[in-house]
Amino acid sequence: LKEDRPGSLYNILKEFACRNINLTRLESRPAKKDLGDYVFMIDLEGHLHDENIFEAIEVLRKSVYLVKILGSYPKWIESNRR
């Protein structure tokens, strides 16, 4: 986050909630750069090409130092089996 203040993480998470994006994992790790800085990793349901996902990521890009997409995969839908 660009500013460490109360509610910063909430403001990031609400961007997903207001777009009805299900977060399946949220993990934090200490950043190697500065003491007290953290890196957050988020897994979510959706694809980067989904409008609501794209919008949330764009808002994040304005609020944090770095957004790095490690992968984006379409949801597998089981077809009718014989």
C-alpha beads as a LAMMPS data file, in Angstrom:
LAMMPS data file: protein, C-alpha beads

82 atoms
81 bonds

1 atom types
1 bond types

-500.0 500.0 xlo xhi
-500.0 500.0 ylo yhi
-500.0 500.0 zlo zhi

Masses

1 110.0

Atoms # bond

1 1 1 0.000 0.000 0.000
2 1 1 1.199 3.487 -0.695
3 1 1 0.112 4.671 2.757
4 1 1 0.255 2.622 5.945
5 1 1 -2.763 3.780 7.910
6 1 1 -5.808 2.218 9.579
7 1 1 -8.268 0.908 7.008
8 1 1 -5.778 0.581 4.133
9 1 1 -6.226 -3.175 3.774
10 1 1 -9.993 -2.797 4.139
11 1 1 -10.048 -0.270 1.291
12 1 1 -8.268 -2.757 -0.962
13 1 1 -10.500 -5.694 -0.010
14 1 1 -13.722 -3.710 -0.465
15 1 1 -12.835 -3.248 -4.159
16 1 1 -13.244 -6.999 -4.539
17 1 1 -16.330 -7.237 -2.319
18 1 1 -18.274 -4.464 -4.068
19 1 1 -17.680 -6.243 -7.395
20 1 1 -18.857 -9.590 -5.973
21 1 1 -15.400 -11.182 -6.424
22 1 1 -14.762 -14.209 -4.243
23 1 1 -11.311 -14.240 -2.660
24 1 1 -10.167 -17.794 -2.017
25 1 1 -6.850 -16.948 -0.368
26 1 1 -5.171 -13.934 1.231
27 1 1 -1.612 -14.284 2.479
28 1 1 0.884 -11.733 3.746
29 1 1 4.653 -11.996 3.953
30 1 1 7.240 -9.509 5.167
31 1 1 8.738 -7.614 2.243
32 1 1 12.476 -7.887 1.808
33 1 1 12.795 -4.167 1.123
34 1 1 11.925 -2.361 4.362
35 1 1 11.105 -3.460 7.891
36 1 1 7.350 -3.193 8.443
37 1 1 6.468 -3.497 4.739
38 1 1 4.444 -6.492 3.620
39 1 1 3.637 -8.266 0.386
40 1 1 0.092 -9.577 -0.049
41 1 1 -0.829 -12.479 -2.302
42 1 1 -4.444 -12.949 -3.305
43 1 1 -6.130 -15.848 -5.076
44 1 1 -9.594 -15.164 -6.418
45 1 1 -12.309 -16.683 -8.550
46 1 1 -12.406 -15.086 -11.967
47 1 1 -10.311 -14.284 -15.013
48 1 1 -8.401 -11.108 -15.791
49 1 1 -10.638 -10.636 -18.843
50 1 1 -13.774 -10.581 -16.651
51 1 1 -14.917 -6.962 -16.427
52 1 1 -15.282 -6.940 -12.639
53 1 1 -11.822 -8.492 -12.139
54 1 1 -10.208 -6.066 -14.585
55 1 1 -11.812 -3.073 -12.839
56 1 1 -10.669 -4.211 -9.387
57 1 1 -7.098 -4.740 -10.609
58 1 1 -7.037 -1.284 -12.209
59 1 1 -8.148 0.301 -8.925
60 1 1 -5.427 -1.661 -7.114
61 1 1 -2.782 -0.387 -9.514
62 1 1 -3.616 3.169 -8.375
63 1 1 -3.483 2.271 -4.668
64 1 1 -0.420 0.049 -4.289
65 1 1 3.201 0.098 -5.393
66 1 1 3.052 -3.063 -7.484
67 1 1 0.440 -5.441 -8.876
68 1 1 1.945 -8.588 -10.316
69 1 1 -0.325 -11.122 -12.020
70 1 1 1.153 -14.600 -11.617
71 1 1 -1.539 -16.288 -13.688
72 1 1 -5.088 -15.977 -14.932
73 1 1 -6.926 -19.037 -16.104
74 1 1 -10.438 -19.550 -17.465
75 1 1 -12.806 -21.492 -15.252
76 1 1 -13.066 -25.135 -16.229
77 1 1 -16.639 -26.164 -16.968
78 1 1 -17.285 -29.867 -17.134
79 1 1 -18.999 -30.719 -20.407
80 1 1 -21.612 -33.404 -20.751
81 1 1 -19.973 -36.782 -20.429
82 1 1 -21.150 -39.843 -22.295

Bonds

1 1 1 2
2 1 2 3
3 1 3 4
4 1 4 5
5 1 5 6
6 1 6 7
7 1 7 8
8 1 8 9
9 1 9 10
10 1 10 11
11 1 11 12
12 1 12 13
13 1 13 14
14 1 14 15
15 1 15 16
16 1 16 17
17 1 17 18
18 1 18 19
19 1 19 20
20 1 20 21
21 1 21 22
22 1 22 23
23 1 23 24
24 1 24 25
25 1 25 26
26 1 26 27
27 1 27 28
28 1 28 29
29 1 29 30
30 1 30 31
31 1 31 32
32 1 32 33
33 1 33 34
34 1 34 35
35 1 35 36
36 1 36 37
37 1 37 38
38 1 38 39
39 1 39 40
40 1 40 41
41 1 41 42
42 1 42 43
43 1 43 44
44 1 44 45
45 1 45 46
46 1 46 47
47 1 47 48
48 1 48 49
49 1 49 50
50 1 50 51
51 1 51 52
52 1 52 53
53 1 53 54
54 1 54 55
55 1 55 56
56 1 56 57
57 1 57 58
58 1 58 59
59 1 59 60
60 1 60 61
61 1 61 62
62 1 62 63
63 1 63 64
64 1 64 65
65 1 65 66
66 1 66 67
67 1 67 68
68 1 68 69
69 1 69 70
70 1 70 71
71 1 71 72
72 1 72 73
73 1 73 74
74 1 74 75
75 1 75 76
76 1 76 77
77 1 77 78
78 1 78 79
79 1 79 80
80 1 80 81
81 1 81 82
